Amino acid sequence: MSALQPTSVGDRIRAGWRIARGLFRAGYAYMTEYRAELILWALANSLPFILMGAWTQASTRGHFALSPLDLVRYFLAVFVVRQLTVVWVLWEVEQQVQGGKLAPQLLQPVDPAWRHLMNHVAERVARLPFAASLVVLFFALYPAAFFVPSAMTLALFLVLVAAAFLLRFLVQYTLAMLCFWTERASSIEQLNFVLYMFLGGAIAPLDFFPPAVRAVADWTPFPSMMWLPCRVLLGGVPTAEVARAVAVLVGWCVVFFVASRLLWRAGLRRFSAMGA
């Protein structure tokens, strides 16, 4: 065995940390080269503010589960969660498979999934100042909506957002594995995105849904990606409901992780059989 090869669990953890740190630095350097694009990407997720105007106007004329002020804060939370959980890995994988860029990465000792993941994390860090500036501007325009969550609430929110990002990444990466069988896996993502926006609570809070639809939605992965972190940040979610939603979130993470690994191995066999 080579002396350069990790020989213990501790050595493997330290080696993995060095690789992750290197991938993060490379991804961050790449992302900060395109600061103008980061601003545009941050602004591109401003749909919650448009929906906020429509729902708050409607709430003044009818009876809704949330007050106009609650709706303003909710859609602000949706904006924040979307900024922290946006994923585009499917399009990257699709371009690499179709453009022949995947084969060189297979020669490297690092699974391409880690490279994609660290690029996403680096983009989050690079995007954060712009997203924070938009939140500050929002509070300047809507001072009545300003609120400060408790330290415990904020900590739970950050944990849930991290888990929601991981779940969304796993869902899209699993769909990306279909690129080995079809040239347009991104078309499947369009359906996934519609379900994500509707059942995730981006179009309207799940409080507005009929009980039957809400009961079905709660067992899908989509509320865990958006509605759950938003409502936890704003407070008022019973502990039992949070615990059940977290269990569903973890369960879906496991399902999509296993599915992505199985599809990756099957896809590589097909990729190699095609002469790559």
Secondary structure as UniProt FT lines:
FT   TURN            3..4
FT   HELIX           9..32
FT   TURN            33..34
FT   HELIX           35..44
FT   HELIX           47..59
FT   TURN            60..61
FT   HELIX           68..85
FT   HELIX           89..99
FT   HELIX           102..106
FT   HELIX           112..141
FT   HELIX           143..145
FT   HELIX           151..176
FT   HELIX           177..180
FT   HELIX           185..199
FT   TURN            200..201
FT   HELIX           206..208
FT   HELIX           211..217
FT   TURN            218..219
FT   HELIX           222..225
FT   HELIX           227..234
FT   HELIX           239..273
FT   TURN            274..275
//
